[in-house]
Amino acid sequence: MASRYLAIAEEIERELAQSNAPDGLASERDLAERFKCQRGTVRRALQLLESRGSIYRRGRSGWYRSPARLDYVLTGAPPLAELTAQMGRELKTEVITNTAPPGHRPPDGMVFVARRLRRLDGWPIVVEDIHLRPDLVKRIEHADLRHSTKAILAAVDIEITFEQATLEVVAAPQWVIEGLGLRVGGSLLEITRQRFIGDDLVQSDIEWWRSQALRLHVAITGDSVRSVPT
């Protein structure tokens, strides 16, 4: 029956809502035996739950309950590491590379600094490319690139005075699929973040977020509007 996978998804989701439910799900084979259906039906149910943000796949080890969504203020908020610490959640950052990948084209006037993967409570949630104005790169060459970029810049007396961001739903690039463990053909939230000192653009980052990982909040004030980039 075409709706069979929906019933399976609802049953699994009800179980996940129970506080004593394990974080790891049974294997697809075991679930198929339990629900007396084909593995393809179970896989379809799991993929539906993944699209809702209820579960995620961790490499080849199976399916797991997703941590709670992150309430995240897009601009003007504390750095992500500070924000998650305030919430009692664990954020870990891994530098994938600090050498520009083949074919990489940084934004105009910028230089590639690093590509990072960040995990929230063990869940890979975002891959980001960090770019800086060329004259600033030398000043941070000894910095620990796992730290907040705002903190890295502040440590060398570079204080950001304005920030703006652009959001777009895009198809996941291959390196993001690999980093976040997404299915090929999946979509995610791309955030292009620009930071200024006065009117001078000094940093331009691109972030690829697992969209199910966060709930975005945007603070709007009458004096914080710049022209839309062309």
VOPA-186433 format. One record per residue: residue in three letters; x, y, z of N, C-alpha, C in turn. Coordinates in steps of 0.001 Angstrom, whole numbers, padded with zeros to 6 digits, always signed. Example, Ala and Ser with C-alpha at 12.3 -4.5 7.8 and 13.67 -1.06 7.14 Angstrom:
ALA+013190-005690+007800+012300-004500+007800+013200-003300+007800/SER+012850-002250+007080+013670-001060+007140+012900+000030+007870/
This chain:
MET+000853-001179+000000+000000+000000+000000+000895+001238+000000/ALA+000541+002240-000819+001398+003401-000999+001596+004176+000293/SER+000600+004151+001192+000691+004927+002427+001404+004177+003552/ARG+001876+002957+003270+002503+002141+004312+003714+002841+004915/TYR+004534+003462+004093+005734+004115+004602+005368+005282+005509/LEU+004209+005934+005239+003778+007054+006084+003436+006565+007489/ALA+002741+005416+007552+002387+004850+008850+003638+004448+009625/ILE+004627+003893+008911+005879+003500+009561+006606+004736+010090/ALA+006649+005782+009278+007312+007017+009693+006653+007590+010943/GLU+005319+007596+010969+004607+008150+012126+004885+007327+013380/GLU+004939+006007+013235+005201+005145+014391+006603+005383+014935/ILE+007591+005466+014042+008969+005719+014484+009067+007087+015149/GLU+008390+008083+014574+008459+009428+015140+007810+009481+016523/ARG+006721+008745+016724+006103+008681+018049+007073+008092+019073/GLU+007796+007066+018647+008752+006443+019559+009911+007381+019876/LEU+010349+008137+018887+011444+009077+019109+011045+010174+020086/ALA+009763+010500+020141+009279+011552+021035+009331+011142+022497/GLN+009459+009860+022753+009534+009379+024131+010918+009665+024708/SER+010949+010184+025905+012213+010632+026490+013218+009508+026693/ASN+012731+008284+026855+013651+007167+027094+014016+006424+025815/ALA+013622+006955+024647+013942+006292+023386+015439+006420+023098/PRO+016075+005363+022609+017511+005447+022289+017751+006407+021127/ASP+018955+006982+021078+019282+007903+019983+019457+007167+018661/GLY+019956+005935+018720+020171+005162+017508+018966+004309+017157/LEU+018600+004296+015872+017486+003470+015416+017985+002063+015090/ALA+017061+001133+015055+017399-000219+014594+017808-000157+013130/SER+018483-001186+012655+018910-001228+011258+017691-001291+010332/GLU+017898-000928+009074+016810-000990+008101+016284-002418+007981/ARG+017174-003391+008041+016746-004795+007945+015845-005164+009118/ASP+016269-004773+010330+015469-005103+011511+014120-004383+011479/LEU+014118-003141+011009+012860-002406+010924+011924-003049+009898/ALA+012492-003513+008788+011672-004176+007771+011044-005450+008338/GLU+011815-006192+009119+011269-007400+009742+010189-007038+010755/ARG+010437-005997+011516+009460-005591+012523+008139-005166+011898/PHE+008217-004352+010835+006995-003833+010212+006465-004741+009094/LYS+007181-005860+008859+006745-006841+007862+006532-006169+006494/CYS+007616-005557+006026+007565-004862+004738+008936-004946+004071/GLN+009039-004428+002862+010299-004400+002134+011218-003317+002709/ARG+012527-003528+002572+013480-002522+003060+013297-001197+002345/GLY+012876-001250+001085+012648-000011+000350+011561+000836+000992/THR+010553+000183+001547+009474+000909+002222+010003+001567+003492/VAL+010816+000829+004248+011426+001393+005451+012337+002562+005091/ARG+013129+002388+004046+014054+003451+003659+013293+004724+003282/ARG+012165+004557+002608+011353+005717+002233+010820+006418+003486/ALA+010405+005647+004479+009931+006231+005732+011053+006990+006442/LEU+012244+006407+006460+013380+007053+007117+013783+008332+006393/GLN+013741+008300+005069+014080+009496+004312+013056+010609+004543/LEU+011799+010240+004756+010788+011234+005093+011100+011877+006442/LEU+011458+011055+007419+011805+011584+008734+013061+012444+008667/GLU+013991+012064+007800+015197+012876+007609+014825+014243+007066/SER+013905+014288+006103+013493+015571+005513+012790+016456+006540/ARG+012169+015847+007539+011525+016612+008612+012530+017072+009668/GLY+013727+016536+009612+014731+016874+010611+014665+016031+011862/SER+013887+014937+011833+013729+014091+013020+014920+013157+013220/ILE+015526+012695+012112+016643+011765+012185+017702+012174+011163/TYR+018881+011609+011294+019933+011815+010300+020764+010548+010201/ARG+021455+010408+009069+022299+009235+008852+023734+009574+009202/ARG+024380+008747+010002+025757+008966+010428+026648+007961+009710/GLY+027244+008423+008593+028125+007552+007826+027456+006237+007500/ARG+028150+005142+007778+027594+003810+007535+027090+003146+008810/SER+027071+003922+009897+026697+003307+011174+025197+003295+011414/GLY+024423+003949+010563+022979+003874+010702+022309+005211+010926/TRP+021027+005139+011352+020197+006322+011533+020120+006677+013018/TYR+020102+008007+013282+020083+008500+014658+019073+009629+014807/ARG+018566+009752+016033+017686+010869+016361+018463+012183+016208/SER+017882+013176+015564+018536+014475+015414+018446+015259+016714/PRO+019513+015964+017081+019406+016880+018219+018368+017960+017932/ALA+017954+018664+018966+016969+019735+018794+017515+020809+017860/ARG+016613+021443+017121+017032+022531+016237+017691+023646+017043/LEU+018611+024317+016387+019307+025437+016998+018537+026725+016709/ASP+018144+027449+017749+017547+028773+017567+018685+029761+017346/TYR+018715+030330+016148+019901+031063+015709+019503+032411+015134/VAL+019995+033485+015746+019778+034825+015221+020797+035059+014119/LEU+020312+035421+012934+021174+035430+011752+022286+036458+011838/THR+021973+037670+012257+022994+038712+012354+022922+039374+013723/GLY+024069+039824+014192+024111+040533+015462+024135+039634+016681/ALA+024114+038323+016476+024119+037389+017601+025549+037125+018057/PRO+025723+036537+019246+027067+036110+019654+027600+035076+018663/PRO+028923+034882+018602+029473+033821+017761+028813+032487+018076/LEU+028759+031617+017079+028040+030353+017223+028546+029537+018408/ALA+029854+029499+018610+030410+028728+019729+029930+029285+021065/GLU+029880+030599+021173+029410+031228+022414+027920+030988+022608/LEU+027163+031098+021526+025717+030896+021592+025374+029476+022045/THR+026023+028490+021432+025727+027099+021786+026171+026783+023210/ALA+027263+027382+023645+027712+027168+025022+026680+027714+026010/GLN+026092+028867+025693+025061+029450+026553+023853+028525+026658/MET+023602+027753+025608+022464+026834+025578+022800+025478+026187/GLY+024049+025304+026613+024456+024025+027163+024631+022955+026109/ARG+024940+023367+024884+025112+022407+023803+026570+022404+023353/GLU+026978+021324+022717+028384+021143+022355+028593+021408+020868/LEU+029472+022355+020577+029834+022664+019195+031300+022316+018987/LYS+031574+021513+017964+032954+021181+017623+033226+021606+016183/THR+034405+022197+015981+034778+022714+014668+036030+022011+014172/GLU+035980+021567+012935+037111+020893+012292+037511+021673+011047/VAL+038786+021983+010926+039282+022635+009711+039535+021553+008671/ILE+038761+021566+007603+038914+020572+006542+040169+020869+005733/THR+040354+022133+005388+041549+022541+004633+041751+024039+004798/ASN+043011+024473+004790+043307+025910+004733+044017+026257+003431/THR+043878+025369+002456+044387+025608+001105+043205+025625+000147/ALA+043167+026616-000702+042030+026744-001619+041868+025467-002439/PRO+040681+024836-002408+040455+023611-003184+040555+023887-004681/PRO+040881+022870-005481+040972+023058-006939+039674+023634-007492/GLY+039821+024657-008334+038655+025263-008971+037897+026247-008105/HIS+038363+026430-006869+037647+027349-005977+037832+028792-006439/ARG+036730+029537-006449+036780+030954-006837+036261+031793-005682/PRO+037157+032470-004975+036702+033296-003851+035916+034505-004346/PRO+035098+035105-003491+034393+036328-003880+035384+037407-004307/ASP+034929+038329-005121+035798+039400-005617+036487+040132-004470/GLY+037804+040299-004616+038574+041042-003633+038920+040264-002380/MET+038594+038966-002345+038821+038160-001154+039836+037049-001424/VAL+040387+036501-000348+041327+035387-000414+040777+034259+000456/PHE+040863+033032-000042+040417+031864+000725+041292+031682+001953/VAL+040656+031430+003109+041380+031207+004357+041227+029766+004834/ALA+039993+029259+004856+039787+027903+005373+038393+027409+005015/ARG+038266+026085+004955+036963+025416+004870+036796+024620+006166/ARG+035659+024805+006832+035450+024177+008132+034157+023364+008150/LEU+034152+022347+008982+032959+021556+009271+032652+021736+010752/ARG+031368+022013+011061+030984+022220+012454+029890+021225+012820/ARG+030040+020633+014017+029084+019639+014514+028435+020159+015790/LEU+027125+020005+015865+026371+020385+017046+025888+019112+017728/ASP+026349+018888+018960+026002+017666+019691+026295+016427+018849/GLY+027418+016467+018123+027830+015345+017291+027208+015309+015910/TRP+026267+016177+015630+025534+016203+014359+026194+017192+013418/PRO+026722+016777+012246+027320+017738+011319+026245+018656+010744/ILE+026370+019965+011001+025290+020880+010635+025670+021916+009581/VAL+026958+022237+009454+027317+023300+008513+028755+023126+008027/VAL+028944+023360+006733+030269+023501+006127+030400+024954+005717/GLU+031538+025555+005988+031688+026974+005667+033057+027264+005068/ASP+033059+028167+004106+034291+028690+003511+034509+030103+004023/ILE+035691+030355+004556+036026+031656+005122+036952+032391+004164/HIS+036635+033648+003884+037450+034483+003002+037716+035823+003682/LEU+038928+036340+003465+039299+037632+004034+039901+038525+002964/ARG+039900+039815+003256+040618+040750+002408+042105+040412+002456/PRO+042806+040442+001330+044199+039943+001290+045125+040545+002330/ASP+044997+041840+002611+045933+042472+003541+045730+042034+004990/LEU+044624+041325+005264+044359+040888+006640+044796+039445+006893/VAL+045048+038709+005827+045356+037287+005978+046630+037076+006793/LYS+047645+037858+006531+048923+037723+007233+048744+037905+008736/ARG+047825+038762+009121+047649+039090+010534+047050+037935+011343/ILE+046418+036987+010662+045804+035878+011405+046484+034543+011114/GLU+047696+034572+010542+048329+033339+010076+048612+032347+011210/HIS+048720+032819+012447+048997+031912+013563+047736+031620+014395/ALA+046597+032076+013925+045357+031901+014685+044861+030460+014592/ASP+044150+030030+015613+043489+028728+015611+042185+028887+014843/LEU+042133+028324+013646+040990+028539+012765+039749+027754+013181/ARG+039831+027041+014291+038633+026390+014826+037794+027369+015639/HIS+038375+028509+015971+037663+029481+016777+036727+030326+015920/SER+035861+031072+016574+034978+032008+015887+035803+032989+015059/THR+035357+033250+013829+036101+034210+012999+036060+035606+013606/LYS+034949+035955+014262+034897+037264+014937+035964+037352+016019/ALA+036128+036265+016787+037126+036251+017846+038541+036292+017271/ILE+038751+035579+016167+040067+035592+015515+040426+037002+015082/LEU+039481+037701+014474+039742+039063+014010+039910+040022+015180/ALA+039079+039862+016197+039179+040757+017354+040524+040618+018051/ALA+041107+039412+018020+042398+039178+018672+043524+039961+018017/VAL+043334+040366+016767+044352+041182+016083+043800+042580+015827/ASP+042874+043001+016692+042336+044373+016693+041582+044727+015415/ILE+040861+043728+014876+039978+043993+013740+038547+043856+014251/GLU+037873+044977+014428+036530+044978+015009+035493+045200+013907/ILE+034631+044209+013703+033565+044305+012706+032509+045298+013196/THR+032085+046204+012317+031078+047193+012709+029718+046940+012074/PHE+029684+046137+011014+028405+045875+010341+028472+044512+009667/GLU+027326+043846+009645+027255+042523+009034+025946+042387+008274/GLN+025984+041741+007113+024754+041443+006386+024847+040037+005811/ALA+023679+039454+005553+023646+038065+005098+022580+037882+004033/THR+022862+036968+003108+021922+036587+002057+021647+035103+002178/LEU+020369+034708+002099+019974+033316+002245+019408+032798+000930/GLU+019720+031535+000630+019218+030913-000589+019189+029394-000395/VAL+018130+028756-000867+018064+027297-000859+018723+026796-002137/VAL+019721+025919-002000+020502+025470-003153+020683+023958-003099/ALA+021077+023392-004242+021475+021984-004272+022830+021847-003591/ALA+023004+020792-002850+024229+020615-002075+025418+020310-002976/PRO+026510+021117-002894+027744+020770-003605+028315+019458-003083/GLN+029161+018813-003880+029670+017497-003534+030420+017491-002209/TRP+031264+018508-001963+032049+018500-000730+031154+018705+000501/VAL+030016+019343+000304+029079+019505+001419+028312+018206+001651/ILE+027941+017522+000567+027303+016211+000687+028195+015283+001510/GLU+029481+015287+001213+030421+014424+001929+030590+014870+003378/GLY+030689+016186+003595+030921+016684+004949+029738+016489+005877/LEU+028529+016699+005357+027334+016623+006189+026653+015260+006125/GLY+027127+014407+005228+026506+013092+005106+025126+013145+004486/LEU+024927+014062+003528+023632+014210+002877+023482+013209+001744/ARG+022242+013012+001332+021990+012212+000142+022242+013071-001099/VAL+022748+012463-002147+022968+013174-003404+021627+013703-003899/GLY+021621+014959-004317+020387+015564-004793+019644+016323-003721/GLY+020161+016299-002486+019503+017019-001407+019739+018516-001513/SER+018912+019269-000822+019068+020722-000809+019435+021180+000593/LEU+019963+022386+000678+020340+022941+001967+020232+024453+001907/LEU+020503+025081+003035+020415+026532+003132+021809+027132+002991/GLU+021990+027955+001977+023271+028643+001770+023157+030062+002310/ILE+024071+030409+003197+024114+031759+003752+025429+032406+003339/THR+025337+033500+002611+026518+034303+002274+026567+035453+003260/ARG+027641+035502+004019+027741+036471+005113+028878+037448+004802/GLN+028575+038737+004861+029579+039772+004610+029747+040624+005858/ARG+031005+040899+006200+031292+041713+007380+032137+042917+006968/PHE+031823+044054+007588+032418+045333+007194+033069+046020+008384/ILE+034066+046834+008068+034552+047861+008982+034171+049178+008328/GLY+033201+049845+008905+032654+051025+008229+032011+050592+006929/ASP+032478+051174+005823+031966+050796+004513+032885+049816+003786/ASP+033949+049374+004433+034926+048495+003783+034611+047029+004084/LEU+034414+046260+003020+034176+044823+003158+035501+044143+003495/VAL+035529+043403+004631+036779+042772+005050+036671+041253+005106/GLN+035453+040721+005148+035279+039282+005236+034039+038879+004459/SER+034135+037756+003728+032988+037242+002987+033008+035721+003093/ASP+032046+035186+003817+031981+033750+004057+030768+033145+003370/ILE+030869+031871+003030+029725+031127+002501+029514+029927+003413/GLU+028294+029788+003910+027948+028699+004824+026874+027838+004182/TRP+027057+026513+004251+026058+025575+003736+025489+024818+004925/TRP+024259+025140+005300+023635+024594+006496+022694+023453+006157/ARG+022738+022423+006972+021679+021417+006965+020425+022136+007461/SER+019458+022330+006577+018335+023216+006904+017516+022721+008090/GLN+017510+021400+008331+016732+020869+009450+017402+021132+010795/ALA+018624+021679+010769+019374+021821+012010+019074+023115+012752/LEU+018419+024070+012100+018270+025358+012765+016919+025993+012498/ARG+016587+026915+013389+015412+027767+013259+015946+029193+013273/LEU+015847+029877+012141+016463+031191+012009+015575+032294+012568/HIS+016231+033261+013208+015562+034474+013669+016318+035654+013082/VAL+015596+036662+012640+016219+037832+012032+015751+039072+012782/ALA+016699+039851+013312+016383+041110+013979+016403+042218+012941/ILE+015352+043001+012902+015239+044068+011909+015128+045401+012632/THR+016001+046353+012276+015930+047700+012819+015961+048693+011682/GLY+015466+049874+011927+015342+050854+010855+016636+051447+010371/ASP+017711+051306+011152+018963+051937+010758+020032+050955+010326/SER+019626+049706+009990+020637+048677+009660+020452+048126+008260/VAL+020016+048994+007324+019744+048532+005975+020767+049099+005014/ARG+021395+048247+004257+022289+048651+003184+021678+048262+001866/SER+022206+048805+000803+021686+048450-000520+021978+046993-000808/VAL+021093+046353-001578+021282+044969-001944+022437+044845-002899/PRO+023381+043912-002666+024530+043759-003577+024068+043445-004991/THR+024795+043957-005953+024467+043675-007361+025480+042714-007927/
